[in-house]
């Protein structure tokens, strides 16, 4: 009877760990998809900014205060912040157990 209980406990422990890792992997996958979309938006903004600057230089009228230029720079900065935030969240998910151990050591 004891052997059956030990086997059940081990099996449940294995299932719980598997479920935990699966949830972690899913969360990381979602963050990576979001990062991919943000990165594509950042690339498009850089390209558009470069084209706008090229036209301005060719025409001899580079206007650094143009609304279009400011909007593109604002978008670029926002995308960079979003990517940094996504990276922080992914690291938090990946290294959950390390952070947990660090938090516990502070309590000692």
N, C-alpha and C positions, 0 to 999 in steps of 0.2 A: 504493500500500500504506500509506504514511504517513497519507494522508487518511482511510482506513478506520479505522486505529488511533485517530486523533484523534477521529473520530466516535464510536467505541465508548467511548472514555474519557469524552467529554462525556455520552453517553447514560447510562453507569454512574454518573457524578457526579450527574446529574439524578435518576436513580432512587433513589440513596442519600439525597439531600436530601429527596425526596418521602417516602420511608419514614420518615426521621427526623421530619419534620413531622407525618406521620400518627400516629406513636407518641406524639408530644408532645400532639397534639389528643385522642387517646384517653385519655391519662393525665389531662388536664385535665377531660375529660367525666366520668370516674369520680369525681374529687374533687368536682366540682360536684354530682353525684348524692348523694354522702355529705353534703355541706354542706346540701343541700336537706332531707334526712331529719333531720339534726341541728337545723336551723332549725325544722322543724315540731315536733320534740320540745320545743324551747325554748319555742315559742309555747304549746303545750299546758300546759307546766309553769307558765308565767306566768299563764295563764287559771285553772288549778286553784288556784294560790296566791292569786289575786285573789278567787276565790269563797270560799275558806277564810277569808280575812281579812274579807270582807264578812259572812259568817255570824257570825264572832267579834265583830265590831263591833256587829251588830244584837242579838246576845244579851248584849252587855256583858261578854264573857269572851274577850278576845284573849289567847291564851297563846303568847308568842313562843318558848317552849321546848318546844312540842309536837313529838312525833316526826314528825308529818306535815309541819309547817312546816319543820323542819330538813331533812327528806328532799327537799322541793321546792327549797329554797334550794341544797342540795348538787347536785341535778340541774341547776339553772340554771347554777351555777358551772362544772360539768363540761361542759355544752354550750357555754358561752362559750369555755372553754379549747380544746375540740375544734375550734370554728370558727376560732379564731386559728391553731391548728396546721394546719388545712386550708388556710387562706389563705397561710401561710408556704410550705407545700409546693407550692401552685399557683404562687406567685411564683417559686419555685426552678425549677419546670418551664418556666414562660413565659420566664424571663430566664436560662436556662442559659448562653447564650453570653456574656452580660454578666458573670456570675459567673466564668466560665472566664477571661475577659480580665482581670478583677480579680486572680484568683489568679496568673495568669502575670506580671502587672506586679509583684507582690510578690516574685517570684523574681529579677527583674532587679536 
